[in-house]
Amino acid sequence: MLDAASAAEERTTTAQRAKLAYVYVRQSSPGQVRQHQESTQLQYRLVERAMVLGWPKERVHVIDDDLGKSGTSSDQRFGFQRLIAEVGLGKAGLVLSLDASRLARNNRDWHQLLELCSVFSVLIADGERLYDPSIYHDRLLLGLSGIMSEAELHQIRLRLHQGERQKAARGELRMPLPAGLTHGRDGGIIFNPDEEVQERVRLVFIKFRELRSATAVMRYLQRANLVLPMRPLRGPAPHEIVWQPADSARVINILKNPAYAGAYVYGRRKQDRSRRRPGSQRVTMVTVAPEDYSICIKDAHPAYINWEEFMANQRQLADNVNGYEAGRHGVPRMGNALLQGIVSCGRCGRRMCLRYTGPKGNYPVYMCASDYTAAGHPRCQEVRALPVDDEVQRLLLAALQPDQIAIAVAALGEIEEQTGLLERQWALKRERARFEAERARRQYDAVEPENRLVARSLERVWEEKLRRAEEIDREHEAWRREQAISISDADRAEILTLGEKVPFVWHAASTTPADRKQIIRLVIKDVTIDQKRQPGLVCMRIVWQTGAVTEHSFQRRVQNYALHADTDQLQSRIRALNATQKLDAEIATILNDEGLRTAHATPFSSSMIYGLRKKWKIATVKLKPPLIFHLIRCRTKEAQSWRLVYE
């Protein structure tokens, strides 16, 4: 001990001993702090080593703010940041730590400390030696120690990760489960025994299958006053189920969790260092696509949906991101354009977007602006939306004509099914409220009547549960009055009548544009339009959900007859009718009856026919003048007489 003290005296100076000595104490995790207390006590005993090196006890400060924190980064290690600040302010003469791994587990933080200690002549000591960073050989040893510390951490992580991955490959690694699943007594995964939890999770999948949008499911749950079960992963296991209001994030978490599809998955998230926030040392975690999961064991436990439906849900969620890329339709949004999200450009094949024009900015136009947005090139094409929508809805209603009765029956069954689903949710909700009230009553009955300190609190809880149960019963009765629990024969006949009149339902005031868009997407997969293939025509290619393809074209509105699709036919027809001594009004009536239209897609009038004859130099019909008879009096010598003459 005397030899060590004398050696220390040789390496320390009076100026260094006049400053403070800092003992840095750190353990990597709270578990190590609880289980490895001997290591923690050994680090605290470094105070005695500082005293041996010549620092009095009152000038030795212990920094233990980072107990239970990893040394991989200085982020959130406020004790290490405080140590760096004290060294940089020139207050430190000695820094003690059990070894280099206690101070830092990465070279950047370690060499930053070495550089500051070298500049301000601060000594570094561990459990064995005293180092002076300003001396080359000592700094070399300290640098190697930091490198080995970081390499050791890498090897520890590698071994742990390989062991964890091998255990996960066998499906034996215990993973956190969502609210709809739980671990059984034998360690296997089973459905949550709570029926309300099961039915609420199933309702989310059923409604997404129908509405095809997480936001629409959220709004449905909010309108029905239904909350979602969640299992927050905070604190020690087991984690209790809590009921939270429905929002988009909670609905999406249910839809994107592969555990509900019966799959055991390892590697749902991975680190993406390129997405690190500025100024933050924390690495961002990103979600991995299902096809890129590290380990995926299908049919590993009971499932709410099958794997095929789970993958279809992921494609639908990705498709709902409305970026107008090819293959992505997006969800039906506001506006009158019925083909929003499913219309493509017939010239370049890319998805067309929407813009609104007109005095009030409410006239939709399908626009292919990919080249314009990317490179400032001219727009590929712009097509007026309303004429295209009219043709598509005409073809759609014609295609649905043979199946109108089947549509009516399906709609009737859908209404009954939705009513049954909500009734089941309300029954479970009422049952839970009654159980909680009954449990509160049993707790109140179990307490000694004389113990009023406890009895008053339990009585208050019982009354709150009873009021909650009564409130749910009132809400259920109000819902029953608004919803038809069973459909009467009159209602059934009315629905069947509406089903036989699909066009009437389509054009009804209660049918919103969003409803029409949803109907179109159920029947039509994609529509490709091109108004530059043939002059004056809009060419459409409709791909139906069945795989059938329909080619169709219709006349569009143009600025003049040079761009009109039927200019030659129209001119020859007017000449022919004019040659038969037809007047302009008669020609206009005949052309309208034959389905011909002007360049502006409007019916003809006599003034328009007159203008076209002048434009195409068609001579005016010359009729013979009518005979005008005059009765004149002829006077002769013998007598007067009348004679009929004409001009």
C-alpha positions as CSV (number, residue, x, y, z in Angstrom):
1,M,0.0,0.0,0.0
2,L,2.9,2.3,0.8
3,D,4.4,1.5,-2.6
4,A,1.2,2.3,-4.4
5,A,0.8,5.5,-2.4
6,S,4.4,6.6,-3.2
7,A,3.9,5.8,-6.9
8,A,0.8,7.9,-6.9
9,E,2.6,10.7,-5.2
10,E,5.1,10.6,-8.1
11,R,2.4,10.9,-10.8
12,T,0.1,13.4,-9.1
13,T,0.8,17.0,-8.7
14,T,-0.2,19.5,-6.1
15,A,-2.4,21.4,-8.6
16,Q,-4.3,18.1,-9.5
17,R,-4.8,17.3,-5.8
18,A,-6.1,20.8,-5.2
19,K,-9.0,20.0,-7.5
20,L,-11.8,17.5,-7.0
21,A,-11.8,13.7,-7.6
22,Y,-14.9,12.2,-9.2
23,V,-15.9,8.6,-8.8
24,Y,-18.2,7.5,-11.6
25,V,-20.6,4.6,-10.7
26,R,-22.8,2.9,-13.4
27,Q,-24.6,-0.3,-14.0
28,S,-26.1,-1.2,-17.4
29,S,-29.7,-2.0,-16.4
30,P,-32.0,-1.9,-13.4
31,G,-31.8,-5.7,-13.2
32,Q,-28.1,-5.5,-12.8
33,V,-28.5,-2.9,-10.0
34,R,-30.9,-5.3,-8.2
35,Q,-29.0,-8.5,-8.8
36,H,-25.3,-7.5,-8.9
37,Q,-25.1,-5.4,-5.8
38,E,-21.5,-6.6,-5.1
39,S,-20.4,-4.8,-8.3
40,T,-22.1,-1.7,-7.3
41,Q,-20.6,-1.7,-3.8
42,L,-17.1,-2.3,-5.4
43,Q,-17.5,0.8,-7.4
44,Y,-18.5,2.9,-4.4
45,R,-15.4,1.7,-2.6
46,L,-13.3,3.6,-5.2
47,V,-13.7,6.5,-2.8
48,E,-11.2,4.8,-0.6
49,R,-8.8,4.5,-3.6
50,A,-9.1,8.2,-4.2
51,M,-8.1,8.9,-0.6
52,V,-5.1,6.6,-1.0
53,L,-4.1,8.6,-4.1
54,G,-4.0,11.8,-2.0
55,W,-7.5,13.3,-2.1
56,P,-9.3,14.0,1.1
57,K,-12.7,12.4,1.5
58,E,-14.6,15.7,1.5
59,R,-13.1,16.5,-2.0
60,V,-14.2,13.2,-3.5
61,H,-17.5,13.4,-5.2
62,V,-19.5,10.3,-6.3
63,I,-21.6,10.5,-9.5
64,D,-24.1,7.7,-9.5
65,D,-26.9,9.3,-11.6
66,D,-26.5,6.7,-14.3
67,L,-27.2,3.6,-12.3
68,G,-29.4,1.3,-14.5
69,K,-28.5,3.1,-17.8
70,S,-26.6,1.6,-20.8
71,G,-23.2,3.0,-21.7
72,T,-23.7,2.6,-25.4
73,S,-24.3,6.4,-25.7
74,S,-24.1,9.5,-23.6
75,D,-27.7,10.4,-24.5
76,Q,-29.9,10.3,-21.4
77,R,-26.7,9.7,-19.3
78,F,-26.9,12.9,-17.3
79,G,-24.2,11.7,-14.8
80,F,-21.7,11.3,-17.6
81,Q,-22.7,14.6,-19.1
82,R,-22.1,16.2,-15.8
83,L,-18.7,14.6,-15.5
84,I,-17.7,15.9,-19.0
85,A,-18.8,19.4,-17.9
86,E,-16.8,19.3,-14.7
87,V,-13.7,18.2,-16.6
88,G,-14.2,20.9,-19.2
89,L,-14.6,23.6,-16.5
90,G,-11.3,22.6,-15.0
91,K,-12.8,21.5,-11.6
92,A,-11.6,17.9,-11.9
93,G,-8.1,16.6,-11.0
94,L,-9.0,12.8,-11.0
95,V,-11.6,10.6,-12.6
96,L,-12.1,7.1,-11.1
97,S,-14.0,4.2,-12.5
98,L,-13.9,0.5,-12.0
99,D,-12.9,0.1,-15.7
100,A,-13.3,1.8,-19.0
101,S,-16.6,0.0,-19.7
102,R,-18.2,1.8,-16.8
103,L,-17.4,5.2,-18.3
104,A,-18.4,4.5,-21.9
105,R,-19.1,1.6,-24.2
106,N,-18.4,3.5,-27.5
107,N,-15.2,5.1,-28.8
108,R,-16.7,8.5,-29.4
109,D,-17.7,9.2,-25.8
110,W,-14.5,7.5,-24.5
111,H,-12.1,9.5,-26.7
112,Q,-14.0,12.7,-26.0
113,L,-13.3,12.2,-22.3
114,L,-9.6,11.3,-23.0
115,E,-9.2,14.5,-25.0
116,L,-10.6,16.7,-22.3
117,C,-8.6,15.0,-19.6
118,S,-5.4,15.5,-21.7
119,V,-6.1,19.2,-22.2
120,F,-6.9,19.9,-18.6
121,S,-4.3,17.5,-17.1
122,V,-6.9,15.3,-15.4
123,L,-5.8,11.8,-14.3
124,I,-7.8,8.7,-14.9
125,A,-7.7,5.8,-12.5
126,D,-9.3,2.3,-12.4
127,G,-9.1,-0.4,-9.8
128,E,-5.5,-1.2,-10.6
129,R,-3.6,1.7,-12.2
130,L,-3.3,5.4,-12.5
131,Y,-3.1,6.9,-16.0
132,D,-2.1,10.3,-17.3
133,P,-3.9,10.9,-20.7
134,S,-1.3,13.6,-21.5
135,I,1.4,10.9,-21.7
136,Y,1.5,9.0,-25.0
137,H,1.8,5.4,-23.6
138,D,-0.9,5.9,-21.0
139,R,-3.2,7.4,-23.6
140,L,-2.4,4.5,-25.9
141,L,-3.4,2.0,-23.2
142,L,-6.5,3.9,-22.4
143,G,-7.5,4.0,-26.1
144,L,-7.0,0.3,-26.4
145,S,-9.0,-0.2,-23.3
146,G,-11.9,1.8,-24.8
147,I,-11.7,-0.2,-28.1
148,M,-11.8,-3.5,-26.2
149,S,-14.7,-2.3,-24.2
150,E,-16.7,-1.5,-27.3
151,A,-15.7,-4.8,-28.9
152,E,-16.7,-6.6,-25.8
153,L,-20.2,-5.1,-25.9
154,H,-20.5,-6.1,-29.5
155,Q,-19.6,-9.7,-28.7
156,I,-22.1,-9.7,-25.8
157,R,-24.8,-8.4,-28.0
158,L,-24.0,-10.8,-30.7
159,R,-24.2,-13.8,-28.4
160,L,-27.4,-12.6,-26.8
161,H,-29.0,-11.9,-30.2
162,Q,-28.0,-15.3,-31.6
163,G,-29.4,-17.1,-28.6
164,E,-32.6,-15.1,-28.7
165,R,-33.0,-15.7,-32.4
166,Q,-32.5,-19.5,-32.1
167,K,-35.1,-19.6,-29.3
168,A,-37.5,-17.5,-31.5
169,A,-36.9,-19.9,-34.4
170,R,-38.4,-22.7,-32.3
171,G,-41.3,-20.4,-31.3
172,E,-40.2,-20.6,-27.6
173,L,-39.3,-16.9,-27.1
174,R,-42.0,-15.3,-25.0
175,M,-43.3,-12.3,-27.0
176,P,-45.7,-9.6,-25.9
177,L,-49.3,-10.4,-26.9
178,P,-52.0,-8.0,-27.9
179,A,-55.2,-7.7,-25.9
180,G,-57.1,-10.3,-27.8
181,L,-54.6,-13.1,-26.9
182,T,-53.0,-14.3,-23.7
183,H,-50.7,-17.0,-22.3
184,G,-52.4,-20.0,-20.9
185,R,-51.3,-21.9,-17.8
186,D,-49.3,-24.3,-19.9
187,G,-47.5,-21.5,-21.6
188,G,-49.4,-21.7,-24.8
189,I,-51.2,-18.8,-26.5
190,I,-55.0,-18.8,-26.3
191,F,-57.9,-16.4,-26.9
192,N,-58.5,-13.9,-24.2
193,P,-61.1,-15.5,-21.9
194,D,-63.0,-12.3,-21.8
195,E,-65.8,-12.6,-24.4
196,E,-66.2,-8.9,-24.8
197,V,-62.5,-8.5,-25.7
198,Q,-62.9,-11.3,-28.3
199,E,-66.0,-9.8,-29.8
200,R,-64.6,-6.3,-30.0
201,V,-61.5,-7.5,-31.8
202,R,-63.6,-9.5,-34.2
203,L,-65.8,-6.5,-34.8
204,V,-62.8,-4.5,-35.9
205,F,-61.9,-7.1,-38.5
206,I,-65.5,-7.5,-39.7
207,K,-66.0,-3.8,-40.2
208,F,-62.7,-3.3,-41.9
209,R,-63.6,-6.1,-44.3
210,E,-66.8,-4.1,-45.1
211,L,-65.6,-0.5,-44.9
212,R,-62.0,-1.1,-46.1
213,S,-60.6,1.9,-44.2
214,A,-59.2,2.1,-40.7
215,T,-60.6,5.7,-40.3
216,A,-64.0,4.5,-41.2
217,V,-63.8,1.7,-38.7
218,M,-62.8,4.2,-36.0
219,R,-65.7,6.5,-36.9
220,Y,-68.1,3.5,-36.7
221,L,-66.8,2.5,-33.2
222,Q,-67.1,6.1,-32.1
223,R,-70.7,6.5,-33.3
224,A,-71.6,3.2,-31.6
225,N,-69.8,4.4,-28.4
226,L,-67.6,1.3,-28.4
227,V,-64.1,1.3,-26.9
228,L,-61.2,-0.9,-27.7
229,P,-59.2,-3.2,-25.4
230,M,-55.5,-2.5,-25.1
231,R,-52.6,-4.0,-23.2
232,P,-50.1,-1.3,-22.4
233,L,-46.6,-2.8,-22.0
234,R,-45.6,-0.8,-18.9
235,G,-44.4,-2.2,-15.7
236,P,-43.9,-5.9,-14.8
237,A,-45.9,-8.7,-16.3
238,P,-48.7,-9.6,-16.4
239,H,-50.1,-6.5,-18.0
240,E,-53.8,-5.8,-17.4
241,I,-56.3,-5.0,-20.1
242,V,-57.5,-1.4,-20.3
243,W,-60.3,0.0,-22.4
244,Q,-59.4,3.1,-24.5
245,P,-61.5,5.2,-26.9
246,A,-61.2,4.2,-30.5
247,D,-58.8,6.1,-32.6
248,S,-57.0,5.5,-35.9
249,A,-53.7,4.4,-34.3
250,R,-55.4,1.8,-32.1
251,V,-57.4,0.4,-35.0
252,I,-54.4,0.2,-37.2
253,N,-52.4,-1.6,-34.4
254,I,-55.1,-4.3,-34.3
255,L,-55.2,-4.6,-38.1
256,K,-51.4,-4.8,-38.5
257,N,-50.6,-7.2,-35.7
258,P,-49.8,-10.6,-37.2
259,A,-50.6,-12.4,-33.9
260,Y,-54.3,-12.0,-34.6
261,A,-53.7,-14.1,-37.8
262,G,-52.2,-16.9,-35.7
263,A,-48.6,-16.2,-36.6
264,Y,-45.6,-16.2,-34.3
265,V,-43.4,-13.4,-35.6
266,Y,-40.0,-12.3,-34.6
267,G,-38.4,-9.2,-36.1
268,R,-41.5,-6.9,-36.8
269,R,-39.3,-3.8,-36.3
270,K,-35.7,-3.0,-37.1
271,Q,-33.4,-0.1,-36.6
272,D,-33.0,2.6,-39.3
273,R,-30.1,4.8,-38.5
274,S,-30.8,7.0,-41.5
275,R,-34.0,8.3,-39.8
276,R,-32.3,9.5,-36.7
277,R,-33.6,12.8,-35.5
278,P,-31.2,15.7,-35.5
279,G,-29.5,16.1,-32.2
280,S,-30.8,12.7,-30.9
281,Q,-28.7,9.6,-30.3
282,R,-31.7,7.3,-30.2
283,V,-32.0,5.1,-33.3
284,T,-35.5,5.1,-35.0
285,M,-37.3,1.8,-35.2
286,V,-39.3,1.2,-38.4
287,T,-41.9,-1.5,-39.1
288,V,-40.9,-4.3,-41.4
289,A,-43.1,-5.5,-44.2
290,P,-44.7,-9.0,-43.5
291,E,-42.7,-10.6,-46.3
292,D,-39.5,-9.4,-44.7
293,Y,-40.1,-10.8,-41.2
294,S,-37.0,-12.5,-39.8
295,I,-39.0,-15.4,-38.4
296,C,-42.7,-16.1,-39.2
297,I,-44.3,-19.3,-38.0
298,K,-47.9,-19.5,-39.4
299,D,-50.7,-21.2,-37.6
300,A,-48.7,-21.2,-34.3
301,H,-51.8,-20.4,-32.1
302,P,-55.5,-19.7,-32.4
303,A,-56.3,-16.9,-34.8
304,Y,-59.1,-14.3,-35.3
305,I,-58.5,-14.2,-39.1
306,N,-56.4,-16.4,-41.5
307,W,-53.1,-15.3,-43.0
308,E,-54.6,-14.6,-46.4
309,E,-57.0,-12.1,-45.0
310,F,-54.2,-10.5,-42.9
311,M,-52.1,-10.0,-46.0
312,A,-55.1,-8.6,-47.9
313,N,-55.7,-6.1,-45.0
314,Q,-52.0,-5.0,-45.3
315,R,-52.4,-4.4,-49.0
316,Q,-55.6,-2.5,-48.4
317,L,-54.0,-0.3,-45.8
318,A,-51.1,0.4,-48.1
319,D,-53.5,1.1,-51.0
320,N,-55.4,3.6,-48.8
321,V,-52.4,5.8,-48.7
322,N,-53.5,8.1,-51.5
323,G,-50.3,9.0,-53.4
324,Y,-51.8,8.4,-56.8
325,E,-49.1,5.9,-57.6
326,A,-49.8,3.1,-60.0
327,G,-51.6,0.3,-58.2
328,R,-52.7,2.5,-55.3
329,H,-56.3,3.7,-55.3
330,G,-56.6,5.4,-51.9
331,V,-59.8,5.6,-49.9
332,P,-62.8,7.5,-51.3
333,R,-62.5,11.2,-50.4
334,M,-64.5,14.3,-50.7
335,G,-65.6,15.6,-54.0
336,N,-68.0,14.7,-56.9
337,A,-65.5,12.9,-59.1
338,L,-66.5,9.3,-58.9
339,L,-63.3,7.7,-60.3
340,Q,-61.0,9.5,-57.9
341,G,-58.1,7.1,-57.1
342,I,-58.9,4.5,-59.7
343,V,-58.5,6.4,-63.0
344,S,-55.2,6.0,-65.0
345,C,-53.8,7.9,-67.9
346,G,-54.1,6.0,-71.2
347,R,-51.0,7.6,-72.6
348,C,-48.4,7.0,-69.9
349,G,-50.2,4.5,-67.6
350,R,-49.7,6.5,-64.5
351,R,-52.3,7.4,-61.9
352,M,-54.3,10.6,-62.6
353,C,-55.0,13.1,-59.9
354,L,-57.8,15.7,-59.5
355,R,-58.0,19.4,-59.8
356,Y,-61.1,21.6,-59.6
357,T,-61.8,24.5,-61.9
358,G,-64.7,26.8,-62.7
359,P,-65.9,30.1,-61.2
360,K,-66.6,28.4,-57.9
361,G,-63.8,25.9,-58.1
362,N,-66.1,23.0,-58.0
363,Y,-65.8,21.4,-61.4
364,P,-63.5,18.3,-61.3
365,V,-60.9,17.5,-63.9
366,Y,-58.9,14.3,-64.2
367,M,-55.3,15.4,-64.7
368,C,-52.0,13.5,-65.4
369,A,-49.4,15.8,-64.0
370,S,-46.6,13.4,-63.1
371,D,-44.2,14.9,-65.7
372,Y,-45.2,18.4,-64.7
373,T,-44.6,17.7,-61.0
374,A,-41.3,15.8,-61.5
375,A,-39.6,17.8,-64.2
376,G,-41.8,20.8,-65.2
377,H,-42.8,19.2,-68.5
378,P,-46.2,19.8,-70.0
379,R,-49.1,17.9,-68.5
380,C,-49.8,14.6,-70.3
381,Q,-53.6,15.2,-70.6
382,E,-56.6,16.7,-68.8
383,V,-60.1,15.2,-69.1
384,R,-63.3,16.7,-67.8
385,A,-64.5,14.4,-65.0
386,L,-68.3,14.7,-65.1
387,P,-68.8,13.4,-68.7
388,V,-66.5,10.5,-67.9
389,D,-68.4,9.8,-64.7
390,D,-71.8,9.9,-66.5
391,E,-70.6,7.3,-69.0
392,V,-69.1,5.1,-66.3
393,Q,-72.2,5.2,-64.1
394,R,-74.4,4.4,-67.1
395,L,-72.3,1.3,-67.9
396,L,-72.2,0.4,-64.2
397,L,-76.0,0.5,-63.8
398,A,-76.4,-1.5,-67.0
399,A,-74.0,-4.1,-65.8
400,L,-75.8,-4.4,-62.5
401,Q,-79.2,-4.8,-64.1
402,P,-79.3,-8.6,-64.2
403,D,-78.2,-8.8,-60.5
404,Q,-80.5,-6.3,-59.0
405,I,-82.6,-8.8,-57.0
406,A,-79.5,-10.4,-55.7
407,I,-78.2,-7.0,-54.6
408,A,-81.4,-6.3,-52.8
409,V,-81.2,-9.7,-50.9
410,A,-77.6,-9.1,-50.1
411,A,-78.4,-5.6,-48.7
412,L,-81.1,-7.0,-46.6
413,G,-78.8,-9.7,-45.1
414,E,-76.2,-7.0,-44.5
415,I,-78.6,-4.9,-42.5
416,E,-79.6,-7.8,-40.4
417,E,-76.0,-8.9,-39.8
418,Q,-74.9,-5.4,-38.8
419,T,-77.8,-5.1,-36.3
420,G,-76.9,-8.5,-34.8
421,L,-73.3,-7.5,-34.4
422,L,-74.1,-4.4,-32.5
423,E,-76.7,-6.2,-30.4
424,R,-74.0,-8.7,-29.4
425,Q,-71.6,-5.8,-28.5
426,W,-74.3,-4.2,-26.3
427,A,-75.1,-7.5,-24.6
428,L,-71.5,-8.0,-23.6
429,K,-71.1,-4.4,-22.5
430,R,-74.2,-4.6,-20.3
431,E,-73.0,-8.0,-18.9
432,R,-69.7,-6.5,-17.9
433,A,-71.3,-3.5,-16.2
434,R,-73.7,-5.8,-14.2
435,F,-70.7,-8.0,-13.2
436,E,-68.7,-5.1,-11.9
437,A,-71.7,-3.8,-9.9
438,E,-72.2,-7.3,-8.4
439,R,-68.6,-7.6,-7.5
440,A,-68.7,-4.2,-5.9
441,R,-71.7,-5.4,-3.9
442,R,-69.9,-8.6,-2.7
443,Q,-66.9,-6.5,-1.6
444,Y,-69.2,-4.3,0.3
445,D,-71.0,-7.2,2.0
446,A,-67.6,-8.8,2.9
447,V,-66.5,-5.9,5.0
448,E,-67.4,-5.6,8.7
449,P,-70.3,-3.1,9.2
450,E,-68.5,-1.5,12.1
451,N,-65.4,-0.7,9.9
452,R,-67.0,2.4,8.4
453,L,-63.6,3.7,7.1
454,V,-63.6,0.9,4.6
455,A,-67.3,0.4,4.2
456,R,-67.9,4.0,3.1
457,S,-65.4,3.7,0.3
458,L,-66.8,0.4,-0.9
459,E,-70.3,1.7,-0.7
460,R,-69.3,4.7,-2.9
461,V,-67.7,2.3,-5.4
462,W,-70.8,0.1,-5.4
463,E,-73.1,3.1,-6.1
464,E,-70.8,4.3,-9.0
465,K,-70.9,0.8,-10.6
466,L,-74.7,0.7,-10.2
467,R,-75.1,4.2,-11.8
468,R,-72.8,3.1,-14.6
469,A,-74.8,-0.1,-15.3
470,E,-78.0,2.0,-15.4
471,E,-76.4,4.5,-17.7
472,I,-75.4,1.7,-20.1
473,D,-79.0,0.3,-20.0
474,R,-80.4,3.7,-20.9
475,E,-77.9,4.0,-23.8
476,H,-78.9,0.6,-25.0
477,E,-82.6,1.5,-24.9
478,A,-81.9,4.7,-26.8
479,W,-80.0,2.7,-29.4
480,R,-82.8,0.2,-29.7
481,R,-85.2,3.0,-30.4
482,E,-83.0,4.3,-33.2
483,Q,-82.0,1.0,-34.7
484,A,-84.4,-1.6,-36.0
485,I,-83.6,-4.8,-34.1
486,S,-85.7,-6.9,-36.4
487,I,-86.8,-6.0,-39.9
488,S,-90.5,-6.2,-40.5
489,D,-92.2,-7.7,-43.6
490,A,-93.0,-4.2,-44.8
491,D,-89.4,-3.0,-44.4
492,R,-88.3,-6.2,-46.2
493,A,-90.7,-5.5,-49.1
494,E,-89.5,-1.9,-49.3
495,I,-85.8,-2.9,-49.5
496,L,-86.6,-5.5,-52.2
497,T,-88.4,-2.8,-54.1
498,L,-85.4,-0.5,-53.8
499,G,-83.2,-3.3,-54.9
500,E,-85.3,-3.6,-58.1
501,K,-84.7,0.1,-58.7
502,V,-80.9,0.4,-58.5
503,P,-80.9,3.6,-60.6
504,F,-83.4,5.2,-58.3
505,V,-81.2,4.3,-55.3
506,W,-78.1,5.5,-57.1
507,H,-79.6,8.9,-57.9
508,A,-81.3,9.3,-54.5
509,A,-80.6,12.4,-52.5
510,S,-79.5,10.3,-49.5
511,T,-76.8,8.6,-51.5
512,T,-73.6,10.6,-51.0
513,P,-70.7,10.8,-53.5
514,A,-68.7,8.7,-51.1
515,D,-71.3,6.0,-51.2
516,R,-71.3,6.0,-55.0
517,K,-67.5,5.8,-55.1
518,Q,-67.5,2.8,-52.8
519,I,-70.1,1.1,-55.0
520,I,-68.0,1.7,-58.1
521,R,-64.8,0.3,-56.4
522,L,-66.7,-2.8,-55.4
523,V,-67.5,-3.4,-59.1
524,I,-64.8,-1.7,-61.1
525,K,-61.1,-2.2,-60.5
526,D,-59.5,0.4,-62.8
527,V,-60.5,2.9,-65.5
528,T,-58.0,4.1,-68.2
529,I,-58.9,7.1,-70.2
530,D,-57.3,8.7,-73.3
531,Q,-58.8,11.7,-75.1
532,K,-55.9,12.1,-77.6
533,R,-56.1,8.7,-79.3
534,Q,-58.9,9.8,-81.6
535,P,-60.0,13.4,-82.3
536,G,-63.1,14.5,-80.4
537,L,-63.5,11.2,-78.5
538,V,-62.7,10.0,-75.0
539,C,-61.6,6.4,-75.1
540,M,-62.1,4.4,-72.0
541,R,-60.9,0.9,-70.9
542,I,-62.8,-0.4,-67.9
543,V,-61.4,-3.3,-65.9
544,W,-64.0,-4.9,-63.8
545,Q,-63.4,-6.7,-60.5
546,T,-64.3,-10.0,-62.2
547,G,-61.4,-9.5,-64.7
548,A,-63.6,-8.6,-67.6
549,V,-62.5,-5.6,-69.8
550,T,-64.8,-3.2,-71.5
551,E,-63.6,-0.8,-74.3
552,H,-65.8,2.2,-74.7
553,S,-65.6,5.7,-76.3
554,F,-67.9,8.7,-76.3
555,Q,-67.9,12.2,-77.8
556,R,-66.3,14.9,-75.8
557,R,-66.7,18.6,-75.9
558,V,-64.2,20.4,-78.2
559,Q,-63.6,24.0,-79.2
560,N,-64.4,23.8,-82.9
561,Y,-65.5,21.4,-85.6
562,A,-62.0,20.8,-86.8
563,L,-61.5,18.6,-83.6
564,H,-65.0,17.2,-83.7
565,A,-65.1,13.4,-84.0
566,D,-68.2,13.3,-86.4
567,T,-67.4,16.3,-88.5
568,D,-67.4,14.4,-91.8
569,Q,-70.5,12.5,-91.0
570,L,-72.2,15.6,-89.8
571,Q,-71.4,17.6,-92.9
572,S,-72.5,14.9,-95.3
573,R,-75.7,14.4,-93.4
574,I,-76.6,18.1,-93.5
575,R,-75.9,18.2,-97.2
576,A,-78.1,15.2,-97.8
577,L,-81.0,16.6,-95.8
578,N,-80.6,20.0,-97.4
579,A,-80.8,18.4,-100.8
580,T,-84.2,16.9,-99.9
581,Q,-85.5,20.4,-99.4
582,K,-85.5,20.2,-95.6
583,L,-85.5,23.4,-93.6
584,D,-82.9,24.2,-90.9
585,A,-85.3,23.5,-88.1
586,E,-86.2,20.1,-89.6
587,I,-82.6,19.2,-90.1
588,A,-81.8,20.1,-86.4
589,T,-84.6,17.8,-85.2
590,I,-83.5,14.9,-87.4
591,L,-79.8,15.2,-86.3
592,N,-80.9,15.3,-82.6
593,D,-83.0,12.2,-83.0
594,E,-80.1,10.4,-84.6
595,G,-77.9,11.1,-81.6
596,L,-75.5,13.6,-83.3
597,R,-74.3,16.5,-81.2
598,T,-72.5,19.8,-81.7
599,A,-68.8,20.3,-81.0
600,H,-69.9,21.5,-77.5
601,A,-71.8,18.3,-77.0
602,T,-75.2,20.1,-77.0
603,P,-78.3,19.5,-79.2
604,F,-78.6,21.3,-82.5
605,S,-80.9,24.2,-83.2
606,S,-82.0,25.8,-86.4
607,S,-79.5,28.7,-85.9
608,M,-76.7,26.3,-85.5
609,I,-77.6,24.5,-88.7
610,Y,-77.7,27.8,-90.5
611,G,-74.2,28.7,-89.2
612,L,-72.8,25.3,-90.3
613,R,-74.3,25.7,-93.8
614,K,-72.6,29.1,-94.1
615,K,-69.3,27.6,-92.8
616,W,-69.4,24.6,-95.2
617,K,-70.9,26.7,-98.0
618,I,-74.0,24.6,-98.4
619,A,-76.5,26.5,-100.5
620,T,-79.8,27.6,-99.1
621,V,-82.9,25.7,-100.3
622,K,-84.8,27.8,-102.9
623,L,-88.5,27.1,-102.9
624,K,-90.8,28.1,-105.8
625,P,-92.9,31.1,-104.9
626,P,-96.6,30.4,-104.2
627,L,-99.3,31.1,-106.8
628,I,-101.2,34.3,-106.0
629,F,-104.6,34.5,-107.6
630,H,-106.5,37.8,-108.2
631,L,-110.1,38.2,-109.1
632,I,-110.4,41.2,-111.4
633,R,-113.4,42.8,-113.0
634,C,-113.4,42.9,-116.8
635,R,-115.5,45.6,-118.4
636,T,-116.7,45.3,-122.0
637,K,-119.1,47.2,-124.2
638,E,-121.8,44.6,-123.7
639,A,-121.4,44.0,-119.9
640,Q,-119.2,43.7,-116.9
641,S,-117.6,40.3,-115.9
642,W,-115.0,38.8,-113.4
643,R,-111.9,36.9,-114.4
644,L,-109.4,34.9,-112.2
645,V,-105.7,35.6,-112.9
646,Y,-102.5,34.6,-111.0
647,E,-99.0,36.0,-110.7
